[in-house]
Amino acid sequence: MNLSTIPVVRSVIQQLLNYEVCHVVIAPGSRSAPITVGLTTHSGFTTYSIVDERSAAFFALGLAQQLQKPVAVLCTSGSALINIYPAIAEAYYSQYPIVVLSADRPTYQIDIGNGQTIRQKGVFSKHIVSETALLQDVTHNQAAIIESNTQMLIDSKSTPKEIERSQQAIEKKNNTRLEEVLSQMYVHKGPVHINIPLEEPLYDFDEVSDFTPQQQQQLTTPNTKQYKDFASKWLASKRILFVVGTLPPNRLNEKIISMLANDPRVVVLHEINSNISHDNFIAHIDRVIIPIEKKKSSQDIFQSLCPDLLVTMGGMVVSKKIKSVLRSYNSVLHYHIGTDRALDTYYLGVQHIEIEPNSFLRGLGSNSDTESSYQQQWLQLAKQKEIAHQKFCRKLPFSDLYVFDKIMRSIPKNYNIQWANSSPIRYAQLFAKAGASSYCNRGTSGIEGSISTAVGASVVSETPTLMITGDLSFFYDSNALWNKYIPPNFRLILVNNGGGGIFRILPNAKETPDFETYFETKHRRTAKWMAKQYGLCYKRVRSGLGLRLALGRFYSASSRGKILEICTPSNTNDLVLQTYFDFLSNQSD
C-alpha cells in the first residue's frame, strides 16, 4: 500500500481496520488525499468514488443498510462536509453506523481567509452518537506550523527531542479518541464524526505492507433494563396491541411470529417496511383506521379497540393515523422492546426493555388458552376492508392508486424494494407486499437521498433492487445516478404526476394562494434524457395498457439498469384516493 507520511493518517487507517470499518465511500478532494490513497491502495478496504458529497453519504447509508455493518464516508475540507449532513441526520434517526471522516485545515488556518475552510469541529453535534477532533501532528512540516503567528503547537525554542515527545503524546491521544468514538458507534448504533487536521504537503507517501488489525476489539453492548412486572402484565392482559415499525428482514424469527399470531389476546399491526408477515397480522393500518375515522361513531369504535397493553418494536412508523389513535388512549401502558432507541411516539410514557426481541418474547411464552376476542375483533375489521379494497381496485381509473396496484402485483419475490418518501411509501401501505424485502429512509422521512441510498444498497445486495419513487424525489436526487456502480439488475420506477401530488391530499391545501407554484411545484420534466446521459434503459408510459405491457418486460435480464417512467394525471389522483377511502368507509362493518 501507499501510506502517507502524516502520522495521524496512519492512526485513522489502523483504527478503521481494528473496528472492521472496511467499506469506505470517498468524495474526491485534495485535503483528504493522504487518507484516500491509503484506503484505496490497502487490500483490506473496499472503496467507492462518488463526486457529490450528499449522494456519497446516502450511498454509504445504503451500503450499511444491506451489510448491517459500519460504513465510512470520506470528504475534503470546507462546505463538502456540510453536504453530508442530511444523510447523517437520517443515519442518526434510523440508527445506521456511519463514520464521517472529514479532512480539515490546521486549526491555526481556520477563520483567517483560506479557501475551503469552515468551522468543522462539532458540525454534526446534534445528530451523532459520538465525535472527535483529532490533534494535529507536530513532526509533519514543522516549518509551516512555526510560520503561523497564532499556532500554539510548537514552541520555536523546543528541541527535537521535546517535539518528538510531544508527537508521541499526540499519537497516543489520537488513538484513544479514535477508539472511544468507534466503540460508541457500536454501543449506540448511530453515526460518528472524526475530524482530521492535515498540514501540507499532502502527497508524500511510503510504500509499505498492508496494515492488519492489531487486535479484535471487545465491543460492549448497552446495559439491559429488565422490568420484573412486565411478565405479570403480559399474562394478565387480555388485549395486547403490538405496533411494529421499521425492521430489517428476518429480525423476528418464525417461532416468535407464530406465537404472537396464535395468541387471541394479541393484535399485531405492522407496515410494509416492518418486513414481517402472517395471515393473523394486520399489514394495512390506514385501510382500517381511515375508514373508521370518517364515521360519526368513530370515537366509540376506537375506544372499543383500546388495548390493555401497548408493545412496540422497530423504528419509525409511517402511519400518522395510528399515532393519532394511540395518543387518545391516555391510560395504556407502553413498553418498547429492542436495543434500538425507545421513543415516546404515543405520549404514553414509554418504558424501554433494552434486549433483543426474540430472546425476550421467547421467555414470556404464549397464553393462547386465555379467552379473548381482541385479535378477532381487529381481524374482522381488516377482512371487511380487504374485501372492499379488492372490489374498488377492480374498477380503478388510471391514476396513482391504479399504478401502485399494478406495480405491487408485478414485483418478483426475489427483489429488494427501496421506497422514496412522501407519496410512494404511503401508497405502499395500502397494498400487499410481493414477498420482497422493503426499505425506506424513515429516520427523517425526507425526499433527499432515497435514490442514492437505493443505488448503494444495490451494489452489495445479493438480490436485485427495485427503487420506487415520485418525480420530486427523483429529480432532487438525480446525482444518485452519477456513478459507475449501478448493477445491470437495478430497476427504478418513477411515478411522475408532474409535482408534489401529496399536497393535494392535505385538507384545504389546494385553496392556498399560489398552490401550484409553491407547494405542488408543477413541472413538465421527464427522465428520458437523464437516463440516456447515465446509460440506463428507459421506457415511458401514460396509460393502463402501456403500463401492463411495460411491466411485463421490465424485470427481464438486461446489460444495463432500467428506468420505467409512469405519467399519471395530477389533477385527479387526490380525488381517486379520497373516493377510495370513502368507499371503504361506506362498506358495512
C-alpha positions, 0 to 999 in steps of 0.5 A: 500500500501507499501510506502517507507520511502524516502520522495521524493518517496512519492512526485513522487507517489502523483504527478503521481496520481494528473496528472492521470499518472496511467499506469506505465511500470517498468524495474526491478532494485534495485535503483528504488525499493522504487518507484516500490513497491509503484506503484505496491502495490497502487490500483490506478496504473496499472503496467507492468514488462518488463526486457529490458529497450528499449522494456519497453519504446516502450511498454509504447509508445504503451500503450499511443498510444491506451489510448491517455493518459500519460504513465510512464516508470520506470528504475534503475540507470546507462546505463538502462536509456540510453536504453530508449532513442530511444523510447523517441526520437520517443515519442518526434517526434510523440508527445506521453506523456511519463514520464521517471522516472529514479532512480539515485545515490546521486549526491555526488556518481556520477563520483567517481567509483560506479557501475551503475552510469552515468551522468543522469541529462539532458540525454534526453535534446534534445528530451523532452518537459520538465525535472527535477532533483529532490533534494535529501532528507536530513532526509533519512540516514543522516549518509551516506550523512555526510560520503561523503567528497564532499556532500554539503547537510548537514552541520555536525554542523546543528541541527535537527531542521535546517535539518528538515527545510531544508527537508521541503524546499526540499519537497516543491521544489520537488513538484513544479518541479514535477508539472511544468514538468507534466503540460508541458507534457500536454501543449506540448504533448511530453515526460518528464524526472524526475530524482530521487536521492535515498540514501540507504537503499532502502527497508524500507517501511510503510504500509499505505492507498492508496494515492488519488489525492489531487486535479484535476489539471487545465491543460492549453492548448497552446495559439491559433494563429488565422490568420484573412486572412486565411478565405479570402484565403480559399474562394478565392482559387480555388485549395486547396491541403490538405496533411494529415499525421499521425492521430489517428482514428476518429480525423476528424469527418464525417461532416468535411470529407464530406465537404472537399470531396464535395468541387471541389476546394479541393484535399485531399491526405492522407496515410494509417496511416492518418486513414481517408477515402472517395471515393473523397480522394486520399489514394495512393500518390506514385501510382500517383506521381511515375508514373508521375515522370518517364515521360519526361513531368513530370515537366509540369504535376506537375506544372499543379497540383500546388495548390493555397493553401497548408493545412496540418494536422497530423504528419509525412508523409511517402511519400518522393515523395510528399515532393519532389513535394511540395518543387518545388512549391516555391510560395504556401502558407502553413498553418498547422492546429492542436495543434500538432507541425507545421513543415516546411516539404515543405520549404514553410514557414509554418504558424501554426493555433494552434486549433483543426481541426474540430472546425476550418474547421467547421467555414470556411464552404464549397464553393462547388458552386465555379467552379473548376476542381482541385479535378477532375483533381487529381481524374482522375489521381488516377482512371487511376492508380487504374485501372492499379494497379488492372490489374498488381496485377492480374498477380503478381509473388510471391514476396513482392508486391504479399504478401502485396496484399494478406495480405491487402485483408485478414485483418478483419475490426475489427483489429488494424494494427501496421506497422514496418518501412522501407519496410512494411509501404511503401508497405502499401501505395500502397494498400487499407486499410481493414477498420482497424485502422493503426499505425506506429512509424513515429516520427523517422521512425526507425526499433527499437521498432515497435514490442514492441510498437505493443505488448503494444498497444495490451494489452489495445486495445479493438480490436485485433492487427495485427503487420506487419513487415520485418525480420530486424525489427523483429529480432532487436526487438525480446525482444518485445516478452519477456513478459507475456502480449501478448493477445491470439488475437495478430497476427504478420506477418513477411515478411522475404526476408532474409535482408534489401530488401529496399536497393535494391530499392535505385538507384545504391545501389546494385553496392556498394562494399560489398552490401550484407554484409553491407547494405542488411545484408543477413541472413538465420534466421527464427522465428520458434524457437523464437516463440516456446521459447515465446509460440506463434503459428507459421506457415511458408510459401514460396509460393502463395498457402501456403500463401492463405491457411495460411491466411485463418486460421490465424485470427481464435480464438486461446489460444495463439498469432500467428506468420505467417512467409512469405519467399519471394525471395530477389533477385527479389522483387526490380525488381517486384516493379520497373516493377510495377511502370513502368507499371503504368507509361506506362498506358495512362493518 
